[in-house]
Amino acid sequence: MASGSRSGGFADEKAAAGAATMEAMGLEQELAGGEQSEGGESKAGSRLSGLLWHGGSAYDAWFSCASNQVAQVLLTLPYSFAQLGMASGILFQLFYGLLGSWTAYLISILYLEYRTRKERDKVDFRNHVIQWFEVLDGLLGRHWRNVGLAFNCTFLLFGSVIQLIGCASNIYYINDRLDKRTWTYIFGACCATTVFIPSFHNYRIWSFLGLLMTTYTAWYIAVASLMHGQVEGVAHSGPTSIVLYFTGATNILYTFGGHAVTVEIMHAMWRPQKFKAIYLLATLYVLTLTLPSASAAYWAFGDALLTHSNALALLPRDAWRDAAVVLMLIHQFITFGFACTPLYFVWEKLIGLHGCASLCRRAAARLPVVVPIWFLAIIFPFFGPINSAVGSLLVSFTVYIIPALAHMVTFRSPQSRENAVERPPRFAGGWTGAYVINSFVVAWVLVVGFGFGGWASITNFVHQVDTFGLFAKCYQCPPHPGVVLSPPAVSPAMPPAALFNSTGIFGGAPVPSPSPSPAPAPSLFVLGHHHHHRHHRHGF
């Protein structure tokens, strides 16, 4: 980090953190009366509010990055392992975790470069949240801004859609009296309340709780899968096709591409220059959650995960699993806010309300952002396959290709490299090493992530549309007990493997499922009476 005038713009950041935070949040009017009152009670309330509500430290940023990086995607990683196979699943997680950490580092460097240049020109950001497209605009011009804005907003839009779909998918495993579409309506209304969270300063307690909830769910999946044991006749045949292989790979690409909100998280920090290694540390922690849970679930259930994109569907219903579902629902609500808040900022800037002091006016103005998210979640309820499609088409450019290219173009001249606020680390080979790494990132993600991954994920996604149709009422839902189906009962000669799509998660006897595999291969439709599975269930 350069010293002196280069970092002078941040020198008074923490000293003015209280005032800057309050201005950025637009809460001056709401707290005006409280500031005038004196006494111990007022001071105690202010301290409690600061503890739970006003975050800006490096620890807050770490919790935000880790909590935002893995949410509902944790439940689909066993599905990806079934598509990739155990070895490829583990290697892709390590590889994309490292790649994602590098590009998050690049984004942080570009943010510091942009902010330092602007503050040299006496630009005041206390009432303004810097966003990624503004960094691109200030460093590279309006064409880069437009491209970055289009990809980033579209990714965050569908990222919010995925969280909403995940909420409906999870709650169905506790209460199947309502179909998943109806649950989507309900949770869409619940998630709309995130319009009242002013900025990333205010996610301190939510980020902390969200990470605790994800940690519990991840280790529940791992331990419950091991205690359940392998199902009878378990098979681990992945990868079985090139389409499934690259579909699974792009879901992992999506998993470690959660740094579309990096700039907003950095801007909420009192000292943004401390962010450089935070995303890498967050990724290392996330790997301790994703690797054990995905590996254990795939070991226990094998190819059955190909027809169950949500790993919770295969685990026995008990209090431990219900707790995991509830905690994931709360965390998905938090992650919905993470993905939506940058969209709220963009919309506020578009309509001229970003600097508004009234929280209620800003909240009301944000509501139109939630409507298209709600609608898209109802159109495409394909939990699992939609992750891969978003990963290949949007994440590949938003958080991998564009940051790497932007870093190379920004520092292409000797003068820009000489005056850079932050130089590449020596262990990466300096400027030459950074250019080599960036070129590799662009080439790999463009060919493997966007090219092969885009083809595979779109093929799989189109298969879901052809199979279930748009506006599917209950994606991958088994029929309720007592529902009369035709044709009549399945012959006893039917192979047991064809009946494995029943999970028995609603209590009582398991019910055969008519839902086909999410894979593009021909699906097996099984209709008939109840069939009891002989799983090795030892409880948890």
RODO-2510 file (C-alpha; in nm, 4 decimals, decimal comma):
residues 540
     n   res          X          Y          Z
     1     m     0,0000     0,0000     0,0000
     2     a     0,1416     0,3344    -0,0956
     3     s     0,1692     0,5823     0,1875
     4     g     0,1534     0,9566     0,2204
     5     s    -0,0746     1,1401    -0,0214
     6     r    -0,1824     0,8200    -0,1912
     7     s    -0,3696     0,6948     0,1121
     8     g    -0,4435     1,0315     0,2684
     9     g    -0,8048     1,0124     0,1592
    10     f    -0,8614     0,7308     0,4076
    11     a    -0,6713     0,8827     0,6999
    12     d    -0,9708     1,0354     0,8704
    13     e    -1,2108     0,7589     0,7700
    14     k    -1,2445     0,5919     1,1082
    15     a    -1,2469     0,9165     1,3044
    16     a    -1,5460     1,0313     1,1005
    17     a    -1,7041     0,6860     1,0858
    18     g    -1,9992     0,7731     1,3075
    19     a    -2,1048     1,0809     1,1118
    20     a    -2,0294     0,9262     0,7735
    21     t    -2,2267     0,6153     0,8579
    22     m    -2,5293     0,8110     0,9721
    23     e    -2,5258     1,0275     0,6622
    24     a    -2,4843     0,7347     0,4282
    25     m    -2,7753     0,5569     0,5902
    26     g    -3,0024     0,8570     0,5704
    27     l    -3,1133     0,8294     0,9326
    28     e    -3,0349     1,1798     1,0540
    29     q    -3,3964     1,2855     1,0775
    30     e    -3,5098     0,9686     1,2537
    31     l    -3,2399     1,0038     1,5215
    32     a    -3,2421     1,3803     1,5574
    33     g    -3,4503     1,3719     1,8727
    34     g    -3,2318     1,1055     2,0312
    35     e    -2,9171     1,3073     1,9742
    36     q    -3,0561     1,5992     2,1730
    37     s    -3,1409     1,3889     2,4794
    38     e    -2,8745     1,3260     2,7398
    39     g    -2,8291     1,0634     3,0076
    40     g    -2,7102     0,7126     3,0621
    41     e    -3,0116     0,5528     2,8957
    42     s    -2,9460     0,7349     2,5687
    43     k    -2,5784     0,6436     2,5738
    44     a    -2,6548     0,2785     2,6489
    45     g    -2,9034     0,2667     2,3606
    46     s    -2,6487     0,4230     2,1268
    47     r    -2,3845     0,1704     2,2267
    48     l    -2,6225    -0,1203     2,1761
    49     s    -2,7266     0,0174     1,8382
    50     g    -2,3637     0,0541     1,7370
    51     l    -2,2847    -0,2984     1,8497
    52     l    -2,5669    -0,4614     1,6545
    53     w    -2,6333    -0,2216     1,3701
    54     h    -2,3377    -0,0022     1,2689
    55     g    -2,0631    -0,2233     1,1260
    56     g    -1,7512    -0,1135     0,9440
    57     s    -1,4576    -0,3134     1,0766
    58     a    -1,2496    -0,5756     0,8991
    59     y    -1,4352    -0,8399     1,1021
    60     d    -1,7683    -0,7101     0,9717
    61     a    -1,6380    -0,7319     0,6166
    62     w    -1,5181    -1,0891     0,6749
    63     f    -1,8560    -1,1962     0,8111
    64     s    -2,0316    -1,0253     0,5206
    65     c    -1,8103    -1,1938     0,2594
    66     a    -1,8326    -1,5401     0,4158
    67     s    -2,2049    -1,5164     0,4835
    68     n    -2,2828    -1,3887     0,1349
    69     q    -2,0576    -1,6385    -0,0430
    70     v    -2,2457    -1,9532     0,0552
    71     a    -2,6191    -1,9728     0,1215
    72     q    -2,8664    -2,1872    -0,0713
    73     v    -2,5862    -2,3008    -0,3037
    74     l    -2,4618    -2,5125    -0,0115
    75     l    -2,7654    -2,7358    -0,0634
    76     t    -2,6939    -2,7840    -0,4360
    77     l    -2,3238    -2,8709    -0,4123
    78     p    -2,3929    -3,2425    -0,3449
    79     y    -2,5989    -3,2333    -0,6667
    80     s    -2,2926    -3,0891    -0,8431
    81     f    -2,0743    -3,3646    -0,6967
    82     a    -2,3122    -3,6229    -0,8431
    83     q    -2,2674    -3,4561    -1,1811
    84     l    -1,8891    -3,4184    -1,1548
    85     g    -1,7759    -3,7124    -0,9429
    86     m    -1,5978    -3,6842    -0,6091
    87     a    -1,2473    -3,5995    -0,7341
    88     s    -1,3544    -3,3325    -0,9829
    89     g    -1,5957    -3,1821    -0,7316
    90     i    -1,3224    -3,1316    -0,4740
    91     l    -1,0688    -3,0004    -0,7273
    92     f    -1,3130    -2,7523    -0,8808
    93     q    -1,4021    -2,6146    -0,5379
    94     l    -1,0361    -2,5534    -0,4541
    95     f    -0,9603    -2,4124    -0,7993
    96     y    -1,2548    -2,1733    -0,8239
    97     g    -1,2127    -2,0703    -0,4612
    98     l    -0,8589    -1,9570    -0,5414
    99     l    -0,9654    -1,7942    -0,8687
   100     g    -1,2499    -1,6088    -0,6979
   101     s    -1,0200    -1,4818    -0,4243
   102     w    -0,7805    -1,3425    -0,6840
   103     t    -1,0469    -1,1515    -0,8766
   104     a    -1,1975    -1,0194    -0,5507
   105     y    -0,8494    -0,8880    -0,4709
   106     l    -0,8390    -0,7171    -0,8133
   107     i    -1,1767    -0,5530    -0,7497
   108     s    -1,0526    -0,4206    -0,4150
   109     i    -0,7414    -0,2747    -0,5791
   110     l    -0,9457    -0,1019    -0,8486
   111     y    -1,1798     0,0393    -0,5839
   112     l    -0,8878     0,1864    -0,3869
   113     e    -0,7378     0,3306    -0,7059
   114     y    -1,0666     0,4939    -0,8047
   115     r    -1,1440     0,6330    -0,4593
   116     t    -0,7952     0,7701    -0,4066
   117     r    -0,8028     0,9523    -0,7409
   118     k    -1,1441     1,1022    -0,6646
   119     e    -1,0483     1,2119    -0,3145
   120     r    -0,7424     1,3881    -0,4540
   121     d    -0,9964     1,5936    -0,6468
   122     k    -1,1816     1,6665    -0,3197
   123     v    -1,4811     1,4418    -0,3972
   124     d    -1,6805     1,3622    -0,0812
   125     f    -1,8392     1,0144    -0,0622
   126     r    -2,0024     1,0444     0,2801
   127     n    -2,3501     1,0673     0,1265
   128     h    -2,2782     0,8336    -0,1625
   129     v    -2,2150     0,4577    -0,1863
   130     i    -1,9541     0,3729    -0,4494
   131     q    -2,0483     0,0830    -0,6760
   132     w    -1,8597    -0,1349    -0,9223
   133     f    -1,9934     0,0319    -1,2364
   134     e    -1,8812     0,3720    -1,1027
   135     v    -1,5316     0,2361    -1,0455
   136     l    -1,5226     0,1177    -1,4069
   137     d    -1,6570     0,4543    -1,5249
   138     g    -1,3982     0,6542    -1,3324
   139     l    -1,1031     0,4391    -1,4381
   140     l    -1,1936     0,3247    -1,7903
   141     g    -1,4869     0,5279    -1,9249
   142     r    -1,8561     0,4984    -1,9936
   143     h    -1,8413     0,1923    -2,2217
   144     w    -1,6861    -0,0157    -1,9465
   145     r    -1,9400     0,1331    -1,7063
   146     n    -2,2327     0,0262    -1,9238
   147     v    -2,1032    -0,3278    -1,9663
   148     g    -2,0259    -0,3627    -1,5961
   149     l    -2,3639    -0,2202    -1,4970
   150     a    -2,5536    -0,4560    -1,7282
   151     f    -2,3758    -0,7720    -1,6110
   152     n    -2,3665    -0,6782    -1,2444
   153     c    -2,7320    -0,5794    -1,2171
   154     t    -2,8495    -0,8846    -1,4115
   155     f    -2,6414    -1,1157    -1,1940
   156     l    -2,7674    -0,9582    -0,8727
   157     l    -3,1232    -0,9741    -1,0043
   158     f    -3,1017    -1,3475    -1,0694
   159     g    -2,9009    -1,3981    -0,7518
   160     s    -3,2001    -1,2603    -0,5621
   161     v    -3,4301    -1,4827    -0,7678
   162     i    -3,2271    -1,7885    -0,6678
   163     q    -3,2552    -1,7022    -0,2986
   164     l    -3,6316    -1,6703    -0,3321
   165     i    -3,6560    -2,0033    -0,5146
   166     g    -3,4408    -2,1608    -0,2448
   167     c    -3,6744    -2,0339     0,0290
   168     a    -3,9745    -2,1999    -0,1346
   169     s    -3,7817    -2,5214    -0,1977
   170     n    -3,6656    -2,5482     0,1636
   171     i    -3,9863    -2,4649     0,3458
   172     y    -4,1674    -2,7302     0,1418
   173     y    -3,9710    -2,9963     0,3296
   174     i    -4,1295    -2,8818     0,6546
   175     n    -4,4792    -2,7937     0,5342
   176     d    -4,6005    -2,9452     0,2061
   177     r    -4,9595    -2,8354     0,2494
   178     l    -4,8802    -2,5458     0,0170
   179     d    -4,7058    -2,5913    -0,3160
   180     k    -4,3721    -2,4258    -0,3883
   181     r    -4,5255    -2,1538    -0,6043
   182     t    -4,7475    -2,0421    -0,3169
   183     w    -4,4495    -2,0412    -0,0830
   184     t    -4,2697    -1,8234    -0,3387
   185     y    -4,5518    -1,5699    -0,3161
   186     i    -4,5267    -1,5687     0,0628
   187     f    -4,1489    -1,5390     0,0846
   188     g    -4,1437    -1,2748    -0,1872
   189     a    -4,3515    -1,0560     0,0405
   190     c    -4,1264    -1,1369     0,3367
   191     c    -3,8058    -1,0590     0,1466
   192     a    -3,9508    -0,7260     0,0343
   193     t    -3,8931    -0,6018     0,3900
   194     t    -3,5200    -0,5745     0,3070
   195     v    -3,6016    -0,2346     0,1577
   196     f    -3,5820    -0,1022     0,5154
   197     i    -3,2139    -0,1995     0,5573
   198     p    -3,0333     0,1206     0,4534
   199     s    -2,6854    -0,0034     0,3589
   200     f    -2,4170    -0,2660     0,4195
   201     h    -2,3218    -0,0860     0,7402
   202     n    -2,6380    -0,2305     0,8876
   203     y    -2,5729    -0,6001     0,8206
   204     r    -2,3397    -0,6473     1,1193
   205     i    -2,5610    -0,8730     1,3310
   206     w    -2,7263    -1,0308     1,0258
   207     s    -2,3946    -1,1350     0,8704
   208     f    -2,2809    -1,2883     1,1970
   209     l    -2,6043    -1,4823     1,2451
   210     g    -2,6165    -1,5842     0,8798
   211     l    -2,2736    -1,7430     0,8966
   212     l    -2,3641    -1,9309     1,2149
   213     m    -2,6768    -2,0645     1,0446
   214     t    -2,4870    -2,1789     0,7369
   215     t    -2,2225    -2,3423     0,9546
   216     y    -2,4866    -2,5434     1,1381
   217     t    -2,6562    -2,6508     0,8144
   218     a    -2,3296    -2,7543     0,6482
   219     w    -2,2165    -2,9681     0,9392
   220     y    -2,5653    -3,1103     0,9842
   221     i    -2,5591    -3,2334     0,6219
   222     a    -2,2127    -3,3820     0,6713
   223     v    -2,2820    -3,5574     1,0037
   224     a    -2,6372    -3,6675     0,9172
   225     s    -2,5178    -3,8156     0,5865
   226     l    -2,2425    -4,0122     0,7581
   227     m    -2,4754    -4,1386     1,0312
   228     h    -2,7413    -4,2267     0,7746
   229     g    -2,4936    -4,4437     0,5927
   230     q    -2,4921    -4,5376     0,2279
   231     v    -2,8305    -4,6207     0,0777
   232     e    -2,8880    -4,9680    -0,0536
   233     g    -2,7334    -5,0144    -0,3966
   234     v    -2,5653    -4,6738    -0,3897
   235     a    -2,3781    -4,5880    -0,7109
   236     h    -2,1210    -4,3160    -0,7735
   237     s    -2,1121    -4,3116    -1,1520
   238     g    -2,0444    -3,9411    -1,2103
   239     p    -1,9503    -3,7964    -1,4444
   240     t    -2,1848    -3,9717    -1,6831
   241     s    -2,2039    -3,7076    -1,9577
   242     i    -2,0213    -3,3946    -2,0671
   243     v    -2,3385    -3,1881    -2,0224
   244     l    -2,3731    -3,2900    -1,6587
   245     y    -2,0020    -3,2426    -1,5998
   246     f    -1,9892    -2,8803    -1,7101
   247     t    -2,3248    -2,8059    -1,5508
   248     g    -2,1824    -2,9113    -1,2154
   249     a    -1,8612    -2,7173    -1,2761
   250     t    -2,0474    -2,3936    -1,3463
   251     n    -2,2507    -2,4320    -1,0262
   252     i    -1,9210    -2,4330    -0,8367
   253     l    -1,8086    -2,1344    -1,0454
   254     y    -2,1249    -1,9635    -0,9208
   255     t    -2,0534    -2,0692    -0,5606
   256     f    -1,7245    -1,8826    -0,5425
   257     g    -1,8414    -1,5884    -0,7533
   258     g    -2,0280    -1,4134    -0,4759
   259     h    -1,8120    -1,1018    -0,4868
   260     a    -2,0492    -0,8958    -0,7010
   261     v    -2,1074    -0,6893    -0,3844
   262     t    -1,7386    -0,6514    -0,2965
   263     v    -1,7284    -0,2792    -0,3688
   264     e    -2,0330    -0,2082    -0,1530
   265     i    -1,8875    -0,4134     0,1347
   266     m    -1,5555    -0,2278     0,1034
   267     h    -1,7268     0,1093     0,0995
   268     a    -1,9016     0,0201     0,4269
   269     m    -1,5615    -0,0329     0,5929
   270     w    -1,3948     0,2323     0,8069
   271     r    -1,0593     0,1409     0,6505
   272     p    -1,1201    -0,0165     0,3069
   273     q    -0,7482    -0,0735     0,2479
   274     k    -0,7674    -0,3612     0,4991
   275     f    -0,9921    -0,5604     0,2679
   276     k    -0,7169    -0,7095     0,0485
   277     a    -0,6953    -1,0534     0,2106
   278     i    -1,0430    -1,0663     0,3638
   279     y    -1,2108    -1,2471     0,0755
   280     l    -0,9390    -1,5139     0,0679
   281     l    -0,9810    -1,5740     0,4416
   282     a    -1,3574    -1,5925     0,3959
   283     t    -1,3135    -1,8444     0,1137
   284     l    -1,0903    -2,0651     0,3263
   285     y    -1,3588    -2,0783     0,5931
   286     v    -1,6310    -2,1481     0,3373
   287     l    -1,4310    -2,4430     0,2061
   288     t    -1,4464    -2,5986     0,5542
   289     l    -1,8250    -2,5979     0,5103
   290     t    -1,8711    -2,6930     0,1461
   291     l    -1,6173    -2,9742     0,1109
   292     p    -1,7275    -3,1937     0,4055
   293     s    -2,1015    -3,1467     0,3443
   294     a    -2,0934    -3,2108    -0,0304
   295     s    -1,8525    -3,5048    -0,0010
   296     a    -2,0462    -3,6762     0,2778
   297     a    -2,3840    -3,6336     0,1044
   298     y    -2,2488    -3,7689    -0,2248
   299     w    -2,0860    -4,0645    -0,0442
   300     a    -2,4154    -4,1521     0,1248
   301     f    -2,6619    -4,1016    -0,1605
   302     g    -2,4565    -4,1155    -0,4803
   303     d    -2,6479    -4,0889    -0,8061
   304     a    -2,9787    -4,0334    -0,6240
   305     l    -2,8701    -3,6691    -0,5925
   306     l    -2,9142    -3,6299    -0,9685
   307     t    -3,2896    -3,6293    -0,9128
   308     h    -3,2716    -3,4252    -0,5910
   309     s    -3,0975    -3,0931    -0,6465
   310     n    -3,1675    -2,9986    -0,2820
   311     a    -2,9647    -3,2262    -0,0544
   312     l    -3,2096    -3,1837     0,2342
   313     a    -3,4679    -3,3830     0,0370
   314     l    -3,2775    -3,7074     0,0955
   315     l    -3,2089    -3,6729     0,4648
   316     p    -3,4555    -3,8215     0,7177
   317     r    -3,7023    -3,5796     0,8635
   318     d    -3,6324    -3,5044     1,2285
   319     a    -3,5840    -3,2047     1,4540
   320     w    -3,2236    -3,1596     1,3403
   321     r    -3,3212    -3,1365     0,9748
   322     d    -3,6145    -2,9069     1,0453
   323     a    -3,3782    -2,6780     1,2354
   324     a    -3,1425    -2,6727     0,9362
   325     v    -3,4309    -2,5806     0,7055
   326     v    -3,5466    -2,2959     0,9301
   327     l    -3,1941    -2,1591     0,9721
   328     m    -3,1332    -2,1713     0,5976
   329     l    -3,4588    -1,9852     0,5393
   330     i    -3,3443    -1,7044     0,7665
   331     h    -3,0024    -1,6975     0,6026
   332     q    -3,1551    -1,6860     0,2557
   333     f    -3,3582    -1,3859     0,3650
   334     i    -3,0307    -1,2199     0,4691
   335     t    -2,8584    -1,3153     0,1431
   336     f    -3,1556    -1,1828    -0,0523
   337     g    -3,0863    -0,8481     0,1130
   338     f    -2,7163    -0,8730     0,0242
   339     a    -2,7976    -0,9274    -0,3425
   340     c    -3,0774    -0,6705    -0,3570
   341     t    -2,9143    -0,3809    -0,1717
   342     p    -2,6805    -0,2871    -0,4607
   343     l    -2,9846    -0,2953    -0,6905
   344     y    -3,1622    -0,0632    -0,4485
   345     f    -2,8668     0,1767    -0,4697
   346     v    -2,8683     0,1759    -0,8496
   347     w    -3,2431     0,2414    -0,8561
   348     e    -3,2110     0,5241    -0,6012
   349     k    -2,9427     0,6898    -0,8108
   350     l    -3,1548     0,6522    -1,1225
   351     i    -3,4581     0,8248    -0,9687
   352     g    -3,2547     1,0779    -0,7682
   353     l    -3,3282     0,9548    -0,4143
   354     h    -2,9907     0,8084    -0,3172
   355     g    -2,9068     1,1022    -0,0928
   356     c    -3,2547     1,1279     0,0565
   357     a    -3,2551     1,1647     0,4367
   358     s    -3,5893     0,9883     0,4856
   359     l    -3,5585     0,6133     0,5294
   360     c    -3,9302     0,5634     0,4659
   361     r    -3,9186     0,7445     0,1318
   362     r    -3,6197     0,5404     0,0226
   363     a    -3,7860     0,2168     0,1315
   364     a    -4,1021     0,2986    -0,0643
   365     a    -3,8964     0,3901    -0,3702
   366     r    -3,7111     0,0561    -0,3535
   367     l    -4,0207    -0,1638    -0,3702
   368     p    -4,0422    -0,1719    -0,7541
   369     v    -3,7040    -0,3526    -0,7561
   370     v    -3,8565    -0,6524    -0,5759
   371     v    -4,1426    -0,7022    -0,8254
   372     p    -3,9404    -0,8437    -1,1217
   373     i    -3,7469    -1,0682    -0,8814
   374     w    -4,0729    -1,2082    -0,7489
   375     f    -4,2038    -1,2626    -1,1026
   376     l    -3,8888    -1,4352    -1,2319
   377     a    -3,8821    -1,6712    -0,9329
   378     i    -4,2338    -1,7836    -1,0271
   379     i    -4,1457    -1,8294    -1,3960
   380     f    -3,8217    -2,0253    -1,3411
   381     p    -3,8534    -2,2284    -1,0190
   382     f    -3,5738    -2,4665    -1,1211
   383     f    -3,3742    -2,4913    -0,7997
   384     g    -3,0248    -2,6140    -0,8922
   385     p    -3,0169    -2,5852    -1,2731
   386     i    -3,0724    -2,2088    -1,2574
   387     n    -2,7544    -2,1723    -1,0479
   388     s    -2,5448    -2,3198    -1,3268
   389     a    -2,7090    -2,1020    -1,5930
   390     v    -2,6454    -1,7862    -1,3915
   391     g    -2,2907    -1,8986    -1,3156
   392     s    -2,1928    -1,9572    -1,6770
   393     l    -2,3656    -1,6600    -1,8407
   394     l    -2,3390    -1,3892    -1,5746
   395     v    -2,0911    -1,4761    -1,2974
   396     s    -1,8235    -1,5659    -1,5530
   397     f    -1,8163    -1,2069    -1,6815
   398     t    -1,9256    -1,0117    -1,3742
   399     v    -1,6710    -1,1347    -1,1210
   400     y    -1,4029    -1,3099    -1,3246
   401     i    -1,3492    -1,1779    -1,6779
   402     i    -1,4357    -0,8081    -1,6372
   403     p    -1,2263    -0,7477    -1,3204
   404     a    -0,9227    -0,9237    -1,4734
   405     l    -0,9502    -0,7267    -1,7980
   406     a    -1,0158    -0,4005    -1,6143
   407     h    -0,7039    -0,4457    -1,4006
   408     m    -0,4871    -0,5091    -1,7087
   409     v    -0,6248    -0,2107    -1,9012
   410     t    -0,6135     0,0291    -1,6037
   411     f    -0,2438    -0,0364    -1,5429
   412     r    -0,1315    -0,0925    -1,9008
   413     s     0,0941     0,2167    -1,9126
   414     p     0,4238     0,2486    -1,7201
   415     q     0,3042     0,5734    -1,5628
   416     s    -0,0131     0,4172    -1,4251
   417     r     0,1863     0,1297    -1,2787
   418     e     0,4348     0,3696    -1,1237
   419     n     0,1598     0,5765    -0,9585
   420     a    -0,0574     0,2803    -0,8567
   421     v    -0,2031     0,2945    -0,5082
   422     e    -0,1478    -0,0799    -0,4686
   423     r     0,1128    -0,2894    -0,6464
   424     p     0,0682    -0,6630    -0,7114
   425     p     0,2213    -0,8809    -0,4378
   426     r     0,5726    -1,0143    -0,4911
   427     f     0,4663    -1,3768    -0,4460
   428     a     0,2408    -1,3327    -0,7509
   429     g     0,5334    -1,2140    -0,9638
   430     g     0,4709    -0,8405    -0,9546
   431     w     0,3152    -0,6740    -1,2569
   432     t     0,4310    -0,9452    -1,4974
   433     g     0,2878    -1,2214    -1,2815
   434     a    -0,0387    -1,0313    -1,2394
   435     y    -0,0766    -0,9970    -1,6163
   436     v    -0,0079    -1,3677    -1,6655
   437     i    -0,2614    -1,4660    -1,3984
   438     n    -0,5204    -1,2254    -1,5341
   439     s    -0,4749    -1,3578    -1,8875
   440     f    -0,5198    -1,7136    -1,7630
   441     v    -0,8358    -1,6174    -1,5716
   442     v    -0,9873    -1,4542    -1,8779
   443     a    -0,8998    -1,7429    -2,1104
   444     w    -1,0097    -2,0202    -1,8722
   445     v    -1,3389    -1,8673    -1,7672
   446     l    -1,4228    -1,7569    -2,1204
   447     v    -1,3643    -2,1028    -2,2697
   448     v    -1,4536    -2,3395    -1,9844
   449     g    -1,6925    -2,1306    -1,7756
   450     f    -1,8802    -1,9334    -2,0378
   451     g    -1,8251    -2,1584    -2,3401
   452     f    -1,8598    -2,5196    -2,2296
   453     g    -2,0391    -2,4255    -1,9091
   454     g    -2,2872    -2,2029    -2,0899
   455     w    -2,3677    -2,4718    -2,3440
   456     a    -2,4153    -2,7403    -2,0777
   457     s    -2,6167    -2,5296    -1,8339
   458     i    -2,8471    -2,3894    -2,1017
   459     t    -2,9022    -2,7405    -2,2394
   460     n    -2,9981    -2,8577    -1,8915
   461     f    -3,2104    -2,5480    -1,8272
   462     v    -3,4037    -2,5902    -2,1514
   463     h    -3,4635    -2,9520    -2,0537
   464     q    -3,6244    -2,8324    -1,7294
   465     v    -3,8505    -2,5953    -1,9214
   466     d    -3,9491    -2,8688    -2,1668
   467     t    -4,0165    -3,1144    -1,8838
   468     f    -4,1889    -2,8985    -1,6244
   469     g    -4,2875    -2,5918    -1,8242
   470     l    -4,2668    -2,2298    -1,7166
   471     f    -4,4547    -2,1299    -1,4015
   472     a    -4,4171    -2,4851    -1,2667
   473     k    -4,6455    -2,5110    -0,9661
   474     c    -4,4287    -2,7458    -0,7635
   475     y    -4,0870    -2,8271    -0,9115
   476     q    -3,9643    -3,1814    -0,8252
   477     c    -4,2486    -3,2338    -0,5763
   478     p    -4,3667    -3,5899    -0,5080
   479     p    -4,7469    -3,6368    -0,5038
   480     h    -4,9342    -3,6228    -0,1743
   481     p    -5,0445    -3,9497    -0,0127
   482     g    -5,3911    -4,0489    -0,1220
   483     v    -5,3669    -3,8860    -0,4637
   484     v    -5,5082    -4,1195    -0,7285
   485     l    -5,2718    -4,1460    -1,0224
   486     s    -5,2889    -4,3220    -1,3518
   487     p    -5,1741    -4,5435    -1,5081
   488     p    -5,2386    -4,8042    -1,2355
   489     a    -4,9933    -4,9555    -0,9966
   490     v    -4,6345    -5,0238    -1,0878
   491     s    -4,5526    -5,3842    -1,1581
   492     p    -4,3540    -5,5625    -0,8839
   493     a    -4,0974    -5,6337    -1,1512
   494     m    -4,0091    -5,2673    -1,1664
   495     p    -3,6384    -5,2281    -1,0668
   496     p    -3,5934    -5,0739    -0,7201
   497     a    -3,3572    -4,8096    -0,8584
   498     a    -3,6390    -4,6617    -1,0637
   499     l    -3,8396    -4,6063    -0,7489
   500     f    -3,5686    -4,4239    -0,5567
   501     n    -3,7159    -4,0814    -0,6254
   502     s    -3,9345    -4,1214    -0,3140
   503     t    -3,7736    -3,9682    -0,0090
   504     g    -4,0273    -4,0183     0,2644
   505     i    -3,9633    -3,6694     0,4025
   506     f    -4,3208    -3,5775     0,4788
   507     g    -4,3770    -3,8392     0,7452
   508     g    -4,5422    -4,1734     0,7111
   509     a    -4,4803    -4,3904     0,4107
   510     p    -4,2630    -4,2493     0,1326
   511     v    -4,4408    -4,1624    -0,1883
   512     p    -4,3093    -4,2335    -0,5365
   513     s    -4,2215    -3,9209    -0,7261
   514     p    -4,3210    -3,8461    -1,0829
   515     s    -4,0515    -3,5857    -1,1225
   516     p    -3,7840    -3,6645    -1,3786
   517     s    -3,4172    -3,6098    -1,3343
   518     p    -3,2905    -3,2567    -1,3812
   519     a    -3,0324    -3,4051    -1,6127
   520     p    -3,0975    -3,3818    -1,9862
   521     a    -3,0977    -3,7581    -2,0151
   522     p    -3,4394    -3,9251    -2,0590
   523     s    -3,6260    -3,9286    -1,7280
   524     l    -3,8001    -4,2091    -1,5467
   525     f    -4,1630    -4,1495    -1,4595
   526     v    -4,2973    -4,3730    -1,1853
   527     l    -4,6643    -4,3660    -1,0927
   528     g    -4,8441    -4,5907    -0,8529
   529     h    -4,9003    -4,6867    -0,4917
   530     h    -4,6778    -4,6295    -0,1927
   531     h    -4,3480    -4,8100    -0,1860
   532     h    -4,1354    -4,8395     0,1269
   533     h    -3,7610    -4,7961     0,0849
   534     r    -3,5114    -4,9867     0,2888
   535     h    -3,2654    -4,7063     0,3554
   536     h    -3,0094    -4,7466     0,6296
   537     r    -3,1543    -4,4840     0,8624
   538     h    -2,9962    -4,4637     1,2014
   539     g    -3,1199    -4,1179     1,2832
   540     f    -2,9110    -3,8232     1,3924
***
